[in-house]
């Protein structure tokens, strides 16, 4: 691999980062925690402008299901260009689009697919969330929405209104009204202060009682929305019993259930769709990220009984991104034909096993959780007093140091969760056993180094 030489003491990375800082919006986020400039990328690896190679366990926040520049994705894009197929079609159809829809529907549980309609949205998951909310409000004529603490549904206006993240909201006035936040079954930091299985049991009982209480203060909802595994909220998986209860509760009361699988869809959790772990069928499914095969695309798939909006009710110039459909079709076919969900389950189990071994050696890992290759490691301060559940408080400073140490030694991880203390593992679904072992080796050394550095600085 050719590495560009640097003529001065200033690295190529530094030059580009300085330029980005001077000209790009103050809202930029990832470069602040991951100050690198990407030159090349293949599979799980990326190479920066100074020639340093990294394991990418962020993978476009879960977008790169097959990693960077997978051959089947490149071939699909090249074939589209060679055949002079259109790149942009609004919502006019093409043979490619029909093939894409056919493959998506074939990937769904038959009982869902046979009664489903699909809406193509703008490039981001946030736009698809906006569309889903408009859909259910139109179909039900109602306005209240049940969302969940810790959830994240995007940065657009309605999507942000549905999210638990406070940082984005505090300086934005006039968020959409009638959004009511329910307690998500986060067992480690139990919202009821109890923990264990009782967390999801009380959550279910609380929500059902609230919906049946004529003095609850919440008018009849148009929908409930949640992530089966909260992503940005800290890789928190909902117990399958709770998911089933949410489906029962909403179904009995004719409340449309929206499942946000923007990050979990297409095998990330060990099933093609995360809701399949619980054996339920949602009314509305929101997909983005991996569905475009690394390119911008988002869709809403929903029960045809909800298809009551008028022509043009939700539009978007780039909802006809043919290149993303080509890449997404190739990606979905590869995932299904090569049984990647089963591979994800195996690699996820190995990843958790290795992380648990690290946990036994240090006191600063409070919890390891997730499903498939969507794993979170919660960093805690074991020098403080435990709470009544026997858990140490969050340690954002140490989590930040661990992220820096990982980057220094060639591992890209993002942080998330409350106080940004959860190290999030979102590697490509094609990660190998050897790569899992190397990633966890680097992570273990980074945790030890960061912990010792912090202890030394506080002495």
Buried (B, 14 or more C-beta within 10 A) or exposed (E): EEEEEBEEEEBBBBBBBEEBEEEEEEEEEEBEBBBBBBBBBEBBBBBBBBBBEBBBBBBBBBBBBBBBBBEBBEEBBEEBEEEEBEEEBEEEEBEBBEBBBEBBBEBBBEEBBEEBEBBBBBBBBBBBBBBBBBBBBBBBEBBBBBBBBBBBBBBBEBBBBBBBBEEBEEEEEEBBEBBBBBBBBBBBBBBEEBBEEBBBBBBBEBBBEBBEEEEEEBEEBBBBBBBBBBBBBBBBBBBBBBBBBBBEBBBEEEBBBBBBBBBBBBBBBBBBBBBBBBEBBBBBBBBBBBBBBBBBBBBBBBBEEBEEBEEEEBEBEBBBBBBBBBBBBBBBBBBBEBEBBEBBBBBBEBBBEBBEEBBEEBEBBBBBBBBBBBBBBBBBBBBEEEEEEEBBBBBBBBBBBBBBBBBEBBBBBBBBBBBBBBBBBBBBBBBEEEBBEBBBBBBBBBBBBBBEBBEEEEE
